[in-house]
Amino acid sequence: MKLSEAAPIVVGILAFAGVLWQGRRPRFDSRDRLKRDLELLEAMPDDLAVKAEYKQHISKAFELLIRDEDERSRDPRGVVLGIILMIVSAWLLWTAFDLGGWWHVLTAFGGLLFIVAAFGTAQDVTKHHRDERGRVIARNTNGEEDGP
């Protein structure tokens, strides 16, 4: 097998691995940090001089969290990634139809990759309330958060 023949397969596998790796990254958000900060504030003795300053710091962090969650935004990294994956999948599909034969195996993978990339791009291009990692914060009918 020549390098030019194996390249589409390698690109497809790397694209799929990138999508899987992106979903397994650890989650660190400001809510978890604020929860730990509140626990630390409660554990501090009352006669500690920096306790009042730390309380103000936590209060400012809460204000910033509320202000940031009121903004609706797009996720530009997700949009760019989705467009790149759609281009790669279109290239895989074109290669499969151009070369024919066993290369038609790429058609299924390219089509699936294109569908996933299109759905992801559609979600990231629309304005939503998002956390600091860019994930959509779903709101139920009561106005309370439903998200992760």
SULDAFEN-V725216 format. One record per pair of residues at least 6 apart in sequence whose ideal C-beta (glycine too) atoms are under 8 Angstrom apart, sorted by the first residue. I is the first residue (numbers start at 1). GAP is how many residues later the second one is. If there is no record, write none. Layout:
BEGIN
i=<I | I>
gap=<GAP | GAP>
END
This chain:
BEGIN
i=<5 | 8 | 8 | 8 | 8 | 8 | 8 | 9 | 11 | 11 | 11 | 12 | 12 | 12 | 12 | 12 | 12 | 15 | 15 | 15 | 15 | 16 | 16 | 19 | 19 | 22 | 27 | 27 | 28 | 29 | 29 | 29 | 30 | 30 | 30 | 30 | 30 | 31 | 31 | 33 | 34 | 34 | 34 | 34 | 37 | 37 | 37 | 37 | 38 | 40 | 41 | 41 | 41 | 41 | 44 | 44 | 45 | 68 | 69 | 69 | 69 | 70 | 71 | 72 | 72 | 72 | 72 | 73 | 73 | 73 | 74 | 74 | 74 | 74 | 75 | 75 | 75 | 76 | 77 | 77 | 78 | 78 | 78 | 78 | 78 | 79 | 79 | 79 | 81 | 81 | 82 | 82 | 82 | 82 | 82 | 83 | 83 | 85 | 85 | 85 | 85 | 85 | 86 | 86 | 86 | 86 | 88 | 89 | 89 | 89 | 89 | 89 | 90 | 90 | 91 | 92 | 92 | 92 | 92 | 93 | 93 | 93 | 93 | 93 | 95 | 95 | 96 | 96 | 96 | 96 | 96 | 96 | 97 | 97 | 123 | 124 | 128 | 128 | 129 | 129 | 129 | 130 | 130 | 131 | 131 | 131 | 135 | 135 | 136 | 137 | 137 | 137 | 138 | 138 | 138 | 139 | 139 | 140>
gap=<94 | 83 | 84 | 87 | 88 | 95 | 98 | 97 | 77 | 80 | 81 | 76 | 80 | 94 | 97 | 98 | 101 | 70 | 73 | 74 | 98 | 93 | 97 | 66 | 97 | 59 | 106 | 121 | 105 | 102 | 103 | 104 | 31 | 34 | 35 | 101 | 102 | 34 | 100 | 28 | 24 | 27 | 28 | 31 | 17 | 20 | 21 | 24 | 20 | 14 | 10 | 13 | 14 | 17 | 7 | 10 | 6 | 64 | 60 | 62 | 68 | 59 | 58 | 55 | 56 | 57 | 58 | 54 | 55 | 57 | 50 | 51 | 52 | 53 | 49 | 55 | 59 | 48 | 47 | 57 | 42 | 43 | 45 | 46 | 56 | 42 | 45 | 46 | 36 | 39 | 35 | 36 | 38 | 39 | 42 | 34 | 38 | 28 | 29 | 31 | 32 | 35 | 28 | 31 | 32 | 35 | 25 | 21 | 22 | 24 | 25 | 28 | 20 | 24 | 19 | 14 | 17 | 18 | 21 | 13 | 14 | 17 | 18 | 21 | 8 | 11 | 7 | 8 | 9 | 10 | 11 | 14 | 7 | 10 | 13 | 10 | 8 | 9 | 7 | 8 | 10 | 6 | 7 | 6 | 16 | 17 | 12 | 13 | 11 | 8 | 9 | 10 | 7 | 8 | 9 | 6 | 7 | 6>
END
